[in-house]
Amino acid sequence: MKILTGNDLPTGDVVWWTGTDWSRHVEEAVDVDEQGEMIARQEEAARRVNAPYVIEATATPQGPRPAHIKDRIRALGPTVRADLTLKPADPEAGNWVI
């Protein structure tokens, strides 16, 4: 599975391609397969996202999980305090990035 990520231009937030738009939640990302690079170029040219790139991910019942630790951390949110992550109520959040 391949998903597309980048940063929102106005906020700098990490965002994930949903098939029609961008979301802050990796669970909403869709498999871009071989279309990823083309979508990335189009979205960057339209100035909807900054520095988009395709990453490998694994499908899980909860949604895509980035394969690389760097992108798992990007998906979870700040690592300074667990209560500031995008999933502060998830008791497994700390294990998710490892």
C-alpha positions in Angstrom: 0.0 0.0 0.0 1.2 3.5 -0.8 -0.2 6.7 0.7 0.6 10.3 0.1 1.6 12.8 2.7 2.8 16.4 2.9 2.3 19.6 4.9 -0.7 21.9 4.8 0.5 25.3 3.5 -1.3 27.7 5.9 -0.7 25.7 9.1 2.3 23.4 8.4 0.2 20.5 9.7 1.1 17.0 8.5 -1.7 16.0 6.1 -2.7 12.8 4.3 -4.4 12.4 0.9 -8.0 11.1 1.2 -8.6 10.6 -2.5 -10.3 14.0 -2.9 -8.7 16.3 -0.3 -6.2 16.4 2.6 -6.8 15.3 6.2 -4.8 15.6 9.4 -5.7 12.0 10.2 -3.7 9.2 8.6 -6.7 6.8 9.1 -8.4 8.7 6.3 -5.6 8.2 3.8 -6.2 6.1 0.7 -4.0 3.8 -1.3 -2.6 5.9 -4.2 -0.9 3.0 -5.8 1.0 4.1 -9.0 -0.9 7.5 -9.1 0.9 9.0 -6.1 3.6 10.9 -7.9 1.1 12.4 -10.3 -1.3 13.4 -7.5 1.6 14.9 -5.6 2.7 17.1 -8.5 -0.9 18.3 -9.2 -1.6 19.1 -5.6 1.7 20.9 -5.1 1.2 22.9 -8.3 -2.3 23.9 -7.1 -0.6 25.1 -3.9 -2.8 22.9 -1.7 0.1 21.2 0.0 3.8 21.6 0.5 6.4 18.9 -0.3 4.1 16.0 -0.9 5.6 12.5 -1.2 4.5 8.9 -1.4 5.3 6.5 1.4 4.8 2.8 2.0 2.1 1.8 4.5 0.4 -1.2 5.8 -3.4 -1.6 5.8 -4.8 -2.2 9.3 -8.3 -2.4 10.6 -7.9 1.1 12.0 -6.6 2.5 8.7 -3.2 2.8 7.0 -0.1 2.6 9.2 3.1 4.2 7.8 5.9 1.7 7.3 8.7 4.0 8.4 9.1 5.2 11.9 9.6 8.8 10.7 6.2 8.8 9.1 4.5 7.1 12.1 5.8 9.9 14.3 4.5 12.4 11.8 1.1 10.7 11.8 0.8 10.6 15.6 1.7 14.3 16.3 4.1 15.9 18.8 6.2 13.5 20.8 7.0 15.9 23.6 3.8 15.2 25.5 1.4 12.3 24.8 -1.6 14.4 25.7 -0.8 16.7 22.7 -0.8 13.9 20.1 -3.6 13.5 17.6 -4.8 10.5 19.6 -4.4 11.5 23.3 -7.1 9.1 24.4 -5.5 6.1 22.7 -3.6 4.1 25.4 -1.7 2.3 22.6 -0.5 5.6 21.0 3.0 5.2 22.5 3.4 1.7 21.1 2.1 2.7 17.7 5.3 4.5 16.7 7.6 1.7 17.7 
